[in-house]
């Protein structure tokens, strides 16, 4: 089987927590599922930031397994914004 590339958006729950701390927790949490290719912090609005993560997982794992785990992440809300099959 191949690999799947997931683009995940993370909105921090507490805006007073430094965004770098949230990004570090996101990295620790998502690295259990696959390889983190990139983490980007982008401004959203009025001083709020959003984190975008590019995660590469095994196709056999499936994106639903990763998405179901999002409820266990307590420092923000995660959602998958894009799914692409990796061409090797």
C-alpha positions, 0 to 999 in steps of 0.5 A: 500500500501507499501513503496518504498526505493529510493537511490538518487545521488546528485552532487553539482553544486558549488564545492566551497560550503561546502558539509555539507551545500549542504547535509543539503539543500538536507535533507530539500528538500527531507524530503517533500516527505518521511523519510530520512533513510541515507545521505552519503557523498563519495569522487568522484574524484579529491576532488569532493564529491557526496551525496547519500540519502536513502529516504523511500516514500509511494508507492502510491506517486510513484518515478516519482513524486519525480523525477519530483521535482528534477528540482526544486533543485537549489544546485545540480543535483539529480538522482535516482540510485536504487528503491526497494520495502520495505518488511514489 
